[in-house]
Amino acid sequence: MYSEKVLDHFQNPRNVGKIDDADGIGEIGSAQCGDIMKIYIKVDENEVITDLKFQTYGCGAAVASSSVASTMLIGKSIDEALKFKNRDALVALGGLPTEKVHCSVLAEDAIRAAIWDYSQKTGKKFEGLKNYEPDTSH
């Protein structure tokens, strides 16, 4: 049912935790659907994500999606991170069952929400956030 990469990221998740002085925090999901992701980012003066941690409550696919996304985005600029799509996580994980694809969408949305929070705190505008407001009702 799950690829070896999904199982590895679920059993050995990377970058789990919280950043106490995070520059941006994004939380997506709901207890009703069963998956909640919280992404914390640190951003340097060059707009590069220097650290990204996550806390995910949900199934193995949700944890794996958060984990793989974290490994893909640390060291990327904000503009590069805003181009991250759920299909990038799907490819990196070797796919997910159809009924679990929404977990990769949650990862994309949580990252975008963390960047949106960063932009709100700093007043910085990013083209990739044009007309964006986080939807936390997934």
Helices and strands as residue ranges (DSSP letters): H 4-11, E 24-30, E 35-43, E 49-57, H 60-73, H 78-81, H 86-93, G 98-100, H 101-122, G 127-129
